[in-house]
Amino acid sequence: MNSLDWTVLIGYFGVMVLIGLWSHRRVDSVSDFFTAGGKMPWWLSGISHHMSGYSAVMFTGYAGIAYTYGVTSFVTWSLPIAIGILIGAKLFAPRLNRLRSRLRVASPLEYLKNRYNLRTQQALAWSGVLLKIVDVGAKWAAIATLLSVFTGISLNQGILITGVITGVYCTVGGLWADALTELGQFVIQLFAGLAMLLAVMNELDGFSTLWTVWDEPRLQGHGEPTAGPFTVTFLLAYLFIKTFEYNGGMWNQAQRYMATATPREATRSARLSAFLWFFWPLVLFFPMWCAPLLVDPRKPDASDAYALMSAELLPHGLLGLVIVGFFSHTMAMCSSDANAIAAVFTRDIAPALSKKARGWNERAGLLAARWSTIAFLALSMAIATQVNSPAFKDIITVVIKWVAGLMGPIAIPFMLGMLRPFRRSGPTAALTSWAAGLLAFFFLNYELDGTARTDVALQYQVSVPLAISLVLYIVIGLIKPEDTPERDALIEKINGDGDGEGSRGGRTGGAVARAPRQRGARRAARGDRR
């Protein structure tokens, strides 16, 4: 990097901070901070949903997979995410929006206290927070690794720089700042990704590189849709997992749907995000697929291949823009995660721990939201300094194995709890499925002494915990139904047609809410006759 690249990078950081400060004026309440007050346009929500879904791990861990195996990096990663989001566009997005518009909640997990009980809400909240601290820590480490390649600064210095800048804008501006900076980051990434694509094609065979490159001997097998450990079974397992994860299992993704004005706009937001997941990773991945013809990575997992290729092919200025593109993805995901975790802590965990927290006014609630955001970022940055330790092994292990394997058991009770077919599944089903899924993850991945297992295929390590949670959640609900008139009414309010509380859907929600009470009265009458 030279002075021009540094100017681009510092200018980017400055613009992100300014957007955060400008967004501060739009935040007057806890609802504004966590869900943008339900005023976010669907297109901004869709872009934000997409940008907050991946980070610099794309340019490190997945760049290594693309370098080694080729097209399978797209087929077994972004393609199943796109399909999963498309499935959730009608199944989950509108229901998540109704959590805010009808139940008046500001946290995705806030409804769980009434859907199940306080114990279930706290179990999901605490386990999700702890997992996200590790997940975001891996992403800080990923962007710091890239920064060290270009600038030579240490890993810890890179973590500190990116963490502090992100902390400023997402703390003062809340979800509005996250979404608006993600829009700017999307535009930057658009130019940076296209610049890298054109540079690679110019270095090889021009535009015809798109089809001639596959004949190169060094790229033999790179056109296969599945390869190495990323098999068809892994693909199906990943689709299964990501359908839950990217439709709300990652709480920051749920917030994007909650932030739109209506359920219909939440659906449009999801469809836009799905389209971007289908298309944009192809532009980003193609240079990585060509990388074996251009660079020799220094790291065994080839996670530095994209960074080395950028430094070799791009002129100064454009190199700075690509580096900014690396930052944009990581800062988008980390800031959105920080906001989601702050929502869960402020609205779900703190009131359960403190009587004083249950009585917070808007000013106190906003102050708690900002301080919890800072605390989460600080903890995740501390974890980032240890991400390459034996406990975590490496960045891609944390992201693929830990998040994919542990997110499912946390997401099952949260996501399926909104759907009518699972209304019989209550607190027993939720807690049992959650605990069993976490235990299954441990025994599939580690020996009793904590050493990693090597005799279980990756696809089973990440998918079996979710499958166990799903089966137990359904079966226990059938064996021990815990549906009550109150829980039925809550589910009907989430599922009723219409766009808002004052619309036809709101009146429908009220009508169907009375029906469960009537059914409950009939059950009681039958019991008396017996």
C-alpha positions, 0 to 999 in steps of 0.5 A, spaced: 500 500 500 502 507 498 499 513 500 493 513 495 491 506 498 491 509 505 487 515 503 482 511 500 482 506 506 482 512 511 476 516 507 472 510 507 473 509 515 471 517 515 465 516 511 462 510 515 463 514 522 459 520 519 454 516 516 453 513 524 453 520 526 448 522 521 443 516 523 444 518 530 438 524 529 433 518 527 434 514 533 429 517 539 427 510 542 429 503 543 425 501 537 428 506 533 435 503 535 433 496 534 428 495 528 429 502 525 422 504 528 419 499 522 420 505 517 426 502 513 424 501 505 424 494 503 430 495 498 434 498 503 432 492 508 434 487 502 441 490 501 442 490 508 440 483 509 445 481 504 451 485 506 450 483 513 450 475 511 457 475 510 464 478 511 472 478 510 471 470 511 469 470 504 476 473 502 480 468 506 477 462 508 472 461 502 478 464 498 482 458 500 476 453 498 475 456 491 483 456 490 483 449 492 476 446 489 474 451 484 466 452 483 464 448 489 465 454 493 459 457 490 455 451 489 456 449 496 456 456 500 452 462 497 447 457 492 444 454 498 444 460 502 440 464 496 435 458 495 434 458 503 432 465 503 427 464 497 424 459 501 423 463 507 421 469 503 414 467 504 415 462 510 419 466 515 420 474 513 412 476 514 412 473 520 418 476 523 415 483 521 409 481 525 413 480 531 414 488 531 408 490 528 403 486 532 407 484 538 410 491 539 417 487 540 424 490 539 428 484 540 427 477 535 427 473 542 422 477 546 416 474 544 419 467 546 417 469 554 410 468 552 410 463 546 414 458 551 416 461 558 422 465 561 427 459 562 426 457 554 427 465 552 433 465 557 437 459 555 436 461 547 438 468 549 445 466 553 447 460 548 446 465 542 450 471 545 456 466 547 456 463 540 456 470 536 461 473 541 466 467 538 463 468 531 464 475 530 471 474 533 473 470 527 470 475 523 475 480 526 481 476 525 479 474 518 479 482 516 485 483 521 489 477 517 487 481 510 490 487 513 496 484 515 498 482 508 497 489 505 500 493 511 504 489 515 501 491 522 500 485 527 493 481 528 491 485 534 492 492 531 488 490 525 482 487 530 483 494 534 482 499 528 476 495 525 473 494 532 473 501 534 471 504 527 465 499 527 463 501 534 463 508 533 458 508 528 453 502 530 453 505 537 451 512 536 446 510 530 443 503 531 440 499 526 439 505 521 447 506 521 448 499 520 443 499 514 445 506 511 453 504 512 451 497 508 448 501 503 455 505 502 459 498 503 455 495 497 456 500 492 464 500 494 464 492 493 460 493 487 466 497 484 471 493 487 469 486 485 468 488 478 475 492 478 478 485 481 474 481 475 476 485 470 484 485 472 484 478 472 481 477 465 485 482 463 491 478 465 489 472 462 485 471 456 480 477 456 473 476 456 473 469 453 477 467 460 470 466 462 470 460 458 477 458 456 480 458 463 477 451 465 481 448 460 487 450 463 491 444 466 492 447 473 484 448 474 483 440 472 476 439 476 475 446 478 469 446 474 466 440 478 460 442 483 462 438 489 469 436 491 473 434 497 469 434 503 464 439 500 460 433 497 452 433 495 451 430 502 454 437 505 450 441 500 444 438 502 446 439 509 448 446 508 441 448 505 438 445 511 442 449 516 442 456 512 434 456 511 434 456 518 440 461 519 439 466 514 431 467 515 432 469 522 436 464 526 442 469 525 438 474 529 441 480 525 437 477 519 431 477 523 432 484 524 432 486 517 425 483 516 422 486 522 425 493 520 420 494 514 413 497 514 409 491 512 410 483 512 409 484 504 415 489 504 419 484 508 417 478 503 420 483 497 426 484 502 428 477 502 427 476 495 432 482 493 437 479 498 436 472 495 437 475 488 443 478 490 446 471 493 445 468 487 448 473 482 454 477 486 458 471 489 459 469 482 463 476 480 467 475 487 468 468 486 471 468 479 477 471 480 479 466 486 477 460 481 483 463 477 488 464 482 492 458 481 494 461 475 496 467 478 499 466 485 502 461 489 499 462 496 504 462 502 499 459 507 497 452 507 490 453 506 491 458 501 487 463 505 491 469 503 490 467 495 485 473 494 489 478 498 496 476 494 492 476 487 489 483 489 496 486 491 499 483 484 494 485 479 491 492 481 494 499 481 494 503 487 488 506 488 484 500 486 488 496 491 485 501 496 478 500 494 478 492 494 481 493 501 475 497 503 471 492 500 474 487 504 472 491 510 465 493 508 463 486 508 466 484 515 464 491 518 457 490 515 456 483 519 459 485 525 456 491 526 449 488 525 451 482 529 452 487 535 446 491 534 442 484 534 446 482 541 445 488 544 437 488 543 437 481 546 441 483 552 437 489 553 430 487 552 431 479 554 436 478 558 437 484 562 430 485 565 430 477 567 436 479 571 434 486 574 428 489 577 431 496 575 432 494 568 424 492 567 423 499 569 427 503 564 424 509 560 426 510 553 433 514 555 435 509 560 433 503 555 437 507 549 443 508 554 443 500 556 443 499 548 449 503 547 453 500 552 451 493 551 453 494 544 460 496 546 461 490 551 459 485 545 464 488 541 470 488 546 468 481 548 468 479 540 475 483 539 478 479 545 476 472 542 479 474 536 486 475 538 485 467 540 482 465 534 488 461 531 489 458 538 488 450 538 481 451 541 479 454 535 484 451 530 483 456 525 478 462 522 474 457 517 473 452 522 469 457 527 465 459 521 463 453 518 463 448 524 461 452 530 456 457 527 453 452 522 453 446 528 450 450 533 446 455 530 441 450 528 439 448 536 438 455 538 434 457 531 429 451 531 425 453 537 425 460 535 423 459 528 418 454 528 415 457 534 412 462 530 408 457 525 401 454 526 403 446 525 408 446 531 403 450 536 403 443 540 411 444 541 411 448 548 417 449 553 419 442 554 420 441 547 424 447 546 428 446 552 430 439 550 431 440 543 436 445 544 440 442 550 440 435 545 442 439 539 448 442 543 450 436 546 450 432 539 455 438 537 460 436 542 460 429 542 460 429 534 466 434 534 470 433 540 472 427 545 471 427 552 478 430 553 476 436 549 480 434 543 477 434 536 474 428 533 477 426 526 472 420 524 466 424 523 465 427 516 464 435 516 457 434 513 454 430 519 458 434 524 454 440 522 447 438 520 446 432 525 445 437 531 440 441 527 436 434 525 436 432 532 433 438 535 428 438 529 426 431 531 425 432 538 422 439 537 416 435 533 416 429 537 415 431 544 410 436 541 406 430 539 407 426 545 407 432 550 403 437 547 403 444 551 399 448 547 394 453 551 389 458 549 394 464 550 399 461 546 395 459 540 392 466 540 399 469 540 401 464 534 395 466 530 397 473 531 403 472 528 400 468 522 394 472 521 393 475 514 394 483 513 400 488 513 399 491 520 395 491 526 390 496 524 389 492 517 384 487 515 390 482 518 389 486 525 382 484 525 383 477 523 388 476 528 383 479 534 378 474 531 382 468 531 385 470 538 378 469 540 377 462 537 383 459 541 379 461 548 373 458 545 376 452 544 379 452 551 372 453 554 370 447 550 375 443 552 374 445 560 367 443 559 368 436 556 373 435 562 367 437 567 362 432 563 367 426 564 
